Amino acid sequence: MLENQFLPKSYVNEPQSGVFAWRSPSNIALVKYWGKHGVQLPKNTSVSFTLSNCYTETTLEYQKKDCPGYDFRVYLDGSREEGFEPKIVSFFDRIGNYLPFLEQYSFRIETTNSFPHSSGIASSASGMSALALCLVSLENELLHEELSEETMRKKASFLARLGSGSACRSVDGPLIVWGAHPKIDNSSDLFGTKYPYDIHPVFMNYRDTILLVDKGEKQVSSTVGHGLMNDHPYAQQRFEQANKNISSLIRIFREGDIDGFIEIVESEALQLHAMMMTSIPYFILMKPNTLEIINRIWQFRKDTGSKACFTLDAGANVHLLYSDSEQTSVSSFIREELSAFCVDGSFIEDQAGQGAIRP
């Protein structure tokens, strides 16, 4: 089995205590992953921009102990977050075969986000990838020969996926593919991989301004949302369309076809929400201001010739994507027109980044 490549070699060292820290970004999918099977495996291939300014910084302190069993505490911004701990237990259960030292240490997991917890940014992707990188860093201390940086990141992506599917796309950047696809070399369901083909300069340094329409708790959890695809009448057509869009993006990225990029990215966002609106039970995740922003983006393109476009996650907030060359004009548009439809006029300015780093 391919998963066997992530089983560890024998441990020869026994560090008694120490600390590791990683800063891992969130990401925004251009072609959406929605629907899964098995243990956190995607029903279709997805591709995402790794972000830069929206990140989670996690510090893992470890102490050797005598009694086997999980022993950890989680802290968010310095305060104990017991509500996060059941998810970490589930994560440890899934990755125990690949990191058998988990029961031999006590852990203090301290995490902080660069963005407000209520901002609607996917903190599970950045948080799980940062934790996975810390754990693989600890494993390196136990091994006779350290893993190479590439191998370490590959294993961290594999492990992060088992905590939160999209987390596997947050280890590297700027453009990451997740899910086996016949036209993408080395793509895999097990971990994220860097997009391997030519990318036109127009898609370099892409910007993402996140317009915060709603700061409330998610109406539907990602787990529930993915589950709704199991008996969805249009699920198979959706998976096929997503994989077709991946194929189309190969030419679009190579040739710098921004109009083709806009068509795929915006239709992907609307398809994601259409699947939620046509599931049983059904949900409308957009808010009136979401639609107002979308219509104003379309009008702005018509009036100015801009190539700015939008995408959405499974919520009401709008990600406005645009090239670095349009920063001045789009920033004015955001402040003068779109910010009025955001909670307290709030938005987050971000851009494509290179992935996780050691702080």
N, C-alpha and C positions, 0 to 999 in steps of 0.2 A: 504493500500500500504506500502511496505517496506520502501519507502522514508520517510514516516511519522515519523519514529524513529528519524529523524534528525531535525524535527521541534522543535523550542525552547519552553521551559516552559516560563512562564511570567517573565519579567525582573523586578527586584525590586530595583536595584541600578542604579545610574546615575553618574558614574565617569565623571569629567569634562575634564580631560586631562591625558595624560600618554604616555607610549611608551613600545612596545614589540619588541623583536628581536628573530629570529630563523635562524639557519643554516641548510639548507636541501641539500642533495646530488643529483646528477644525478643518473641514473641507466642504465644498459645495458640489453636488453632483450635477453634471450637465446632461448625461443620460442616466436616468434614475434606476436604482435598485429598489424594487418593490415586490415582495414575494420571495419566500425562501423555503428550503427543504432540508431534510437531514439536520445536521448540527451546524446551523449558521451558514448554510450554503446558498448562494443566490440563484434565483430562477432565471435571471438574465444578466448579461454583462453590463457593467456600469463604468463611467469614466467621470473623473472629478478634477476640479482645480483644488489643490491644497492651498489653504489660506496662510496668512502671515501674522496678522495682528491679533486675531482671535485664537488664543491658545490656552492650554492648561499646563501649569507647572506643578509637577508632582515630585515630592521628596519621599524616599523610602528608607527608613531607618530599620536596621535588622539586628537581632540579638539571638545568639545560639541558645537553645533550651534543651531540657532533658526529656520532657514528656511529649510524645507525638500528638498531632492534632493542630488544627488551625488556631492561631492566636494573633489577632491583629485588631487595631483600632483605626478608624478613618476620621480625619479632621478636614473641614472645609474652612478656609480663611481663619484658622486657629481654633475653631469650635468643633467639638465632637459631633459627628453626623452619623448617628446610629442607623438612621433610615437608609443610608447607602450600603450598610454592611451586609444585608442579605444578598445583594447583587454581587458583592465581592466573593461571598461564600460560593454562589453558583459559578462564578468565574473560576475560582480555585478548583472546584469539582471538575470542571471541564478541562482544565489545563494540567491537572495533577500528574498525569502520565508523562507529560513533557517537561515538567519541573518538579521532580519528586522531592526536592528539598523543602517544599512549601510547609510541610508539617514539622520541620526541624528548627524553625526560627519563629520568634515573635517579631511582628512588624508594626511600625507606626507609619501610617500612610497619610501624609499631609499634602493637600492639594489646594490650588487656588486658580481661578480663572481670570483672564485679562478682560473679560466681558461680564456684564451683570448676569447673575444666575437666571434671572427672569427675562432675559432678552430674546429668548427663542433661538439662540445659536445652539447647535448640536454639541453639548458638552460631553456626551457619552463617547463620541468619536475621539475627541482630543484627550479625554480623561483615561479611557481604556488603553489607548496607544501609549500614553506617557507611562502608565503603570506597567504595561508589558515591557517597555524598554528598560525600566528600572529592574524588573525581575530578570531579564536576560543579562543585564549588566552584572547582577549578583551571580548568576550562573557562571559567567566568565571567571569569577573569582574561584569557583569550585573546580573548574576543569584543569586538566594537565596542560592543554594548549588552548589559548583563548580563541574564540571565534573571530573570524575576520569581520570587519565592519559590515560588509555586504551580507554575510551569513547571519550576523546578529540582527540586522534590520529585517531580513526575510523572516526569521523566526519570530521576531516581535510582531510583525504584521500578521503572521499566522495565529499567534496567541491572541492578539488584540481582536481579531475577527470573532473569536470564541466568546468574547465579552460583549462586543457590539459590532455587528457586521461591518458598518461603514468605517469603523475604527481602523481597519486594515488599510484604508486609503489615506491615513493621516501620518504614516511613518515617513514617507518620502514625498517628493513633489518635483515639479509643479503640476504635472498632469499624470494622473494615476488611473490605471485600469484594474478592475476587479471582476473576475468571472471569465471562465474559459471561452474564447471566441476563435473560430477557425481562421480569421483573417488577422489576428493580433498575435504575433510571435511571443511565446513564453507566458501568455496569459493563463491565469489559474483561478479556480474557484476557492483555493485554499488561502490565498494571500494577494495583496495588491502588488502590481508591478508598474514600473515606469513605462509610460507610453513610448514605444520603441522606434517610431518613424519620424520623418521630417516634420517640423512644425514651422510654419511661415512666421517671419518676424512680427507680423501684425498681432499674433496671438501671444507674444511674449509680454511679460509684465502686465497681464490683464488685471483690471481693477474690479473690485466687488464692494459696492456700498450697500449695507444691509439696512433697509428701511423698516423700523420697528413699529409695525401697525398694532401689534398686540404683545404685551409683556406677560400675559397670564399663563397659567399652566396649560400644557398641551391638552386639547380636547380628547385626543386619542393617542395612546402610547404607540410607539413604533412597533412593539411586539404585537399588539392588537391589530394594528393596521396591516402588517404583513400577513397575519392570520386570516384576514378577510379575503385575501387573494386565493385561499385554498379552494373555495367553492364559487369563486366569482365567475359569472357567465362569460366575461370578456378577457379572462386572465391569459389564456393561451395566445390570443391575438396581441395582447399587450406585450408579452414576452418576445414574441416574434418581431414586433415593431421596434422594440428597444434594441434588439440585436441587429436589425436592419439599419437603424440609425448609427450604431457603432461603425458599421461598414462604410456608411456615407461619410462619416467624419474623417476617415483616413484621407480621402481626397480633399475635403474641406480644409483640414489642418495643413496639408501639404501646399495647396494652392492659395491659401489666404482668402478663401471665399466667405466673407463675413455675412453676406446675405443668407447663404446656406447654413451657416452657424446659427444665425438668429432663428431661422425657421425650425431647426431641430431643437434648439435649447428651449424656446418658448413653447413649442408643441409638447415637448417632454414634460414641462412643468404643468401644463394644462391636462395632459393625460393622467398624470399622477393624481390630480384632484378629481378628474372625471371618474377614476376607478373608485375613489372613496365615495363619490356621490351616487354610484351605481352598485354599491355593495349592499349586503344585508347583514347587520343594520347599516344604514347609510349616514353619511356625515357631510356637512358643508364646512370646510375648514377655513375658507376665505371669509374675510369681513368686507363690509361695504367699502372701506378705505383701501382694501387690497385691489378691488376692481377699479376704484377711482385712480389709483396710482398706475395700474396697467394701462388704462385708457389714456392717461396723460403721457406715458412713455410712448405709446403708439402715435399720439398727436405730435409729440416733440420730434420723433423721427420723420414724420411727414412734413413738418414745417421747416426743419433745419437740415435734413439729410444725415442726421446723426446715425451711428450704427450701435447705439446703446440698446441693450435688450434686458429682459428680466428672466429670472427663474424663481422657483418657489420650492421650499421644503414642504413637509406635511404640516403646514400651519399657515398663518395669515401674513407673515412677514415676507417682504419682497427683496430679493437680491438683484440689484441693478449692476449688470456687467457691461464694461466698456473698456476700450483700449486706452493705453497710457496717453496716446496723442490727443484724446478728447477730455482729459482730466479737467481742464479749466472750464470749458463750456458745460460739461455735465455737472460739475460741482455747483456751478451757479444755478443750474436747473433744479438741482436737489434742494438747495437752500431757499430759492425763491418760490418754488412751486410744490415740490413733493413733501418737504418736511412738515407742511401744514397738516398732512394726513397721517403723521406718525404720533405716537404717544409722547406728549411733551416736546414734540418736534425733534425726537431723538433718532439718530441713525449712527451706524458704525462704518468707518471707512477702512477698507482692507484691500489686499491685493494678493495675487498668486505668490506662493512662497516655495521654499525648497524642502520643507519637511521638518522633522523633529531635530532638536539640537540639545546639547548639554548646556545648561545655563551657567 
